[in-house]
Amino acid sequence: MPEPFGVAVVGCGNISNQYLKNLTAFPDVRVLFCADIDAERAKAQAAAYGVPAAGSVEQALEHPDVQLVVNLTIPAAHAEVASAAIAAGRHVWNEKPLAPDVAAGRALLEQARAAGLRVGCAPDTMLGAGIQSARRLIASGAIGTPLSALILFQGQGPESWHPDPEFLFARGAGPLFDMGPYYLSALATLFGPAARVAAIGRKARGTRVIGSGPRAGTEFSVEMPSYVSALAEYDGGQAASLLFSWDSPLHRAGFLEITGTEATLAMPDPNRFDGDLRVRRADEREWTVIGSAGAAAGRGSGVVDMVRAIRRGRPHRASGEMALHVLELMTAIDRSGRTAAFEPVESGFEVPAALAEDWDPYVADV
Ligand SMILES: NC(=O)c1ccc[n+]([C@@H]2O[C@H](COP(=O)([O-])OP(=O)(O)OC[C@H]3O[C@@H](n4cnc5c(N)ncnc54)[C@H](O)[C@@H]3O)[C@@H](O)[C@H]2O)c1
């Protein structure tokens, strides 16, 4: 059996709990180091999850056995931390979005390519049982030829529960860039690359107030549109209607429907790894519920697929190229909100191969 792949987790905030819980349980990886600009946070997370060492990003990159950096910093730091890791000869898994802008994302992939290293990027929810089962169902012909998609994500915004929510309303975020990757990556695995988009962007309030944690009551400014609705056309001719809003008293998440020539498929929540599928044909008055099958191990699954892919010399599924395309698509949506014109999306990517139903990150790949 090969030695587990050495991993450093950089950025020990909110989401690091899910990653550390899983990555310390997956046999193909071993978390060797926790790093953060806040050294105390890194130490606390290392202690909580039994990681042997903690410290600064520089120290993580000097660790001789770290082969891959899992970058869970805030979006504004994603490209800088990833670039430093590649410069130090490490593969990188980034939280989403890949980079603050398309140029930085492209430069990152180019840097990695030149160095012979891999870039993977969240979300990896599309590797979960829910989306994978939907892919299998569509491939079986159950809804006919897929024609269109409807995505609805709306609510009041994360400042009520996130103790440090400013970054979620800053450049590179907003509901489109924060939540869009889950929905648009899931759709990307079904429809392939997008070709052009048109959108409207709005902002109901110029400032918001932190609702929880030690800084509750602090006001901060909203830099990105907090309401985005868009139309997207895909290279394969499919169309999609999209809504991403933090300006809505009504909470509705996980709404992703695919309509085909024979039936509509209500997908499981693309921000989850599990969930049922629901199918409705033209002659039916009720949904038929179909349970999903496969692993729903959670965040870090994409890191395991990437490690296995590096070892076996095959492409990894949650690729930097797909993440760059989704970033370009979201950037084009954002731009269209200002130009009031259809905006082209030029980048492409290889649609990742579907996972086998028995794929399991908890069982070592030998
Ligand atoms: N919180 C969630 O539910 C959630 C879910 C999915 C994905 N994400 C994504 O995960 C990432 C992190 O989100 P979060 O909620 O954990 O944020 P957070 O603010 O709780 O944590 C980010 C951590 O990164 C550290 N950091 C910032 N810049 C750094 C740098 N240059 N070098 C080293 N450390 C640095 C911060 O000190 C902090 O500890 C974001 O990209 C976010 O979009 C978050």
PDBQT file of the ligand as one rigid body, heavy atoms in Angstrom, charges set to zero:
ROOT
HETATM    1  N1  LIG A 401     -17.913  28.785   5.967  1.00  0.00    +0.000 N 
HETATM    2  C1  LIG A 401     -18.506  27.986   5.116  1.00  0.00    +0.000 C 
HETATM    3  O1  LIG A 401     -19.587  27.435   5.384  1.00  0.00    +0.000 OA
HETATM    4  C2  LIG A 401     -17.842  27.663   3.800  1.00  0.00    +0.000 A 
HETATM    5  C3  LIG A 401     -18.398  26.636   3.052  1.00  0.00    +0.000 A 
HETATM    6  C4  LIG A 401     -17.782  26.265   1.870  1.00  0.00    +0.000 A 
HETATM    7  C5  LIG A 401     -16.681  26.947   1.429  1.00  0.00    +0.000 A 
HETATM    8  N2  LIG A 401     -16.167  27.987   2.133  1.00  0.00    +0.000 N 
HETATM    9  C6  LIG A 401     -15.008  28.681   1.575  1.00  0.00    +0.000 C 
HETATM   10  O2  LIG A 401     -13.891  28.392   2.402  1.00  0.00    +0.000 OA
HETATM   11  C7  LIG A 401     -13.014  29.517   2.445  1.00  0.00    +0.000 C 
HETATM   12  C8  LIG A 401     -12.819  29.918   3.872  1.00  0.00    +0.000 C 
HETATM   13  O3  LIG A 401     -14.081  30.241   4.439  1.00  0.00    +0.000 OA
HETATM   14  P1  LIG A 401     -14.293  30.295   6.003  1.00  0.00    +0.000 P 
HETATM   15  O4  LIG A 401     -15.738  30.477   6.214  1.00  0.00    +0.000 OA
HETATM   16  O5  LIG A 401     -13.592  29.149   6.629  1.00  0.00    +0.000 OA
HETATM   17  O6  LIG A 401     -13.532  31.671   6.338  1.00  0.00    +0.000 OA
HETATM   18  P2  LIG A 401     -12.932  32.113   7.742  1.00  0.00    +0.000 P 
HETATM   19  O7  LIG A 401     -12.769  33.592   7.675  1.00  0.00    +0.000 OA
HETATM   20  O8  LIG A 401     -13.692  31.506   8.854  1.00  0.00    +0.000 OA
HETATM   21  O9  LIG A 401     -11.462  31.410   7.731  1.00  0.00    +0.000 OA
HETATM   22  C9  LIG A 401     -10.435  31.797   6.856  1.00  0.00    +0.000 C 
HETATM   23  C10 LIG A 401      -9.099  31.601   7.567  1.00  0.00    +0.000 C 
HETATM   24  O10 LIG A 401      -8.040  31.911   6.651  1.00  0.00    +0.000 OA
HETATM   25  C11 LIG A 401      -7.056  32.633   7.361  1.00  0.00    +0.000 C 
HETATM   26  N3  LIG A 401      -6.304  33.423   6.386  1.00  0.00    +0.000 N 
HETATM   27  C12 LIG A 401      -6.729  34.512   5.689  1.00  0.00    +0.000 A 
HETATM   28  N4  LIG A 401      -5.751  34.943   4.854  1.00  0.00    +0.000 NA
HETATM   29  C13 LIG A 401      -4.696  34.105   5.029  1.00  0.00    +0.000 A 
HETATM   30  C14 LIG A 401      -3.411  34.021   4.464  1.00  0.00    +0.000 A 
HETATM   31  N5  LIG A 401      -2.997  34.900   3.542  1.00  0.00    +0.000 N 
HETATM   32  N6  LIG A 401      -2.581  33.029   4.874  1.00  0.00    +0.000 NA
HETATM   33  C15 LIG A 401      -2.989  32.140   5.803  1.00  0.00    +0.000 A 
HETATM   34  N7  LIG A 401      -4.185  32.176   6.383  1.00  0.00    +0.000 NA
HETATM   35  C16 LIG A 401      -5.046  33.136   6.001  1.00  0.00    +0.000 A 
HETATM   36  C17 LIG A 401      -7.819  33.464   8.353  1.00  0.00    +0.000 C 
HETATM   37  O11 LIG A 401      -6.986  33.902   9.446  1.00  0.00    +0.000 OA
HETATM   38  C18 LIG A 401      -8.908  32.486   8.787  1.00  0.00    +0.000 C 
HETATM   39  O12 LIG A 401      -8.524  31.705   9.899  1.00  0.00    +0.000 OA
HETATM   40  C19 LIG A 401     -13.662  30.597   1.572  1.00  0.00    +0.000 C 
HETATM   41  O13 LIG A 401     -13.112  30.550   0.295  1.00  0.00    +0.000 OA
HETATM   42  C20 LIG A 401     -15.129  30.193   1.519  1.00  0.00    +0.000 C 
HETATM   43  O14 LIG A 401     -15.730  30.601   0.326  1.00  0.00    +0.000 OA
HETATM   44  C21 LIG A 401     -16.719  28.333   3.327  1.00  0.00    +0.000 A 
ENDROOT
TORSDOF 0
